[in-house]
Amino acid sequence: MLESYTQTMKNIQVKNVSDEVHRVWKTRAAAAGMSLQEFLLRKLTREAQQPTVAEVFARVEHRGGPALDHDEIVAMIREDRDAR
């Protein structure tokens, strides 16, 4: 079973990492009680789960919703301010 699981997992290789950068990440991983691979995989996974600004705007645009023109927006703001 392990063999079939590992065959579906992808690998990422980062070349030309400076000694200093490698040392920092390795130290941080050790401080977190993880291997460098575990630590970086967790960081990459978290980053991939966060949408970019462009992705957020695309979702909002895709959702659509009621289209308001400038005058309607201004009227709503004025109404809200007058209610205070």
VMD Tcl script that draws the C-alpha trace (Angstrom):
set ca {
  {0.00 0.00 0.00}
  {2.82 2.40 0.85}
  {4.28 1.93 -2.61}
  {1.09 2.97 -4.38}
  {0.71 5.97 -2.05}
  {4.19 7.32 -2.70}
  {3.83 6.92 -6.44}
  {0.99 9.44 -6.51}
  {2.85 12.11 -4.52}
  {4.71 14.81 -6.43}
  {8.15 16.16 -5.58}
  {9.47 19.70 -5.63}
  {13.18 20.36 -5.80}
  {14.64 23.78 -5.07}
  {18.12 24.39 -6.42}
  {20.71 27.04 -5.60}
  {19.65 27.50 -1.97}
  {22.36 29.36 -0.07}
  {23.98 27.79 2.98}
  {22.52 30.56 5.15}
  {18.95 30.00 3.94}
  {19.31 26.24 4.37}
  {20.69 26.71 7.89}
  {17.82 29.03 8.90}
  {15.11 26.65 7.65}
  {16.81 23.62 9.17}
  {17.12 25.41 12.53}
  {13.46 26.45 12.45}
  {12.38 22.93 11.56}
  {14.40 21.48 14.43}
  {12.93 24.05 16.84}
  {9.46 22.91 15.74}
  {10.42 19.27 16.30}
  {10.18 18.43 12.60}
  {12.44 17.35 9.80}
  {13.25 19.98 7.21}
  {11.03 18.12 4.72}
  {8.06 18.05 7.12}
  {8.51 21.70 8.04}
  {8.72 22.95 4.46}
  {5.85 20.72 3.33}
  {3.67 22.24 6.05}
  {4.67 25.77 4.95}
  {3.99 25.00 1.29}
  {0.63 23.42 2.11}
  {-0.49 26.41 4.18}
  {0.60 28.82 1.45}
  {-1.25 26.82 -1.21}
  {-4.43 26.93 0.88}
  {-4.44 30.74 1.01}
  {-6.03 32.29 -2.08}
  {-4.20 35.06 -3.85}
  {-5.78 38.49 -4.16}
  {-6.49 37.77 -7.82}
  {-8.23 34.50 -6.88}
  {-10.40 36.27 -4.30}
  {-11.44 38.91 -6.81}
  {-12.17 36.22 -9.40}
  {-14.44 34.40 -6.92}
  {-16.29 37.59 -6.08}
  {-16.71 38.44 -9.75}
  {-17.92 34.92 -10.52}
  {-20.52 35.03 -7.74}
  {-22.13 38.02 -9.32}
  {-25.00 39.41 -7.36}
  {-27.15 42.46 -7.75}
  {-25.58 45.13 -9.90}
  {-25.76 48.56 -8.31}
  {-25.02 51.73 -10.15}
  {-23.23 54.74 -8.68}
  {-26.41 56.60 -7.74}
  {-27.83 53.61 -5.86}
  {-24.63 53.20 -3.88}
  {-24.53 56.90 -2.97}
  {-28.19 56.77 -1.91}
  {-27.56 53.74 0.31}
  {-24.60 55.45 1.98}
  {-26.61 58.62 2.58}
  {-29.52 56.61 3.97}
  {-27.19 54.80 6.35}
  {-25.56 58.05 7.50}
  {-28.94 59.73 8.01}
  {-30.09 56.84 10.15}
  {-27.28 57.45 12.67}
}
mol new
graphics top color blue
foreach p $ca { graphics top sphere $p radius 0.5 }
foreach p [lrange $ca 0 end-1] q [lrange $ca 1 end] { graphics top cylinder $p $q radius 0.2 }
display resetview
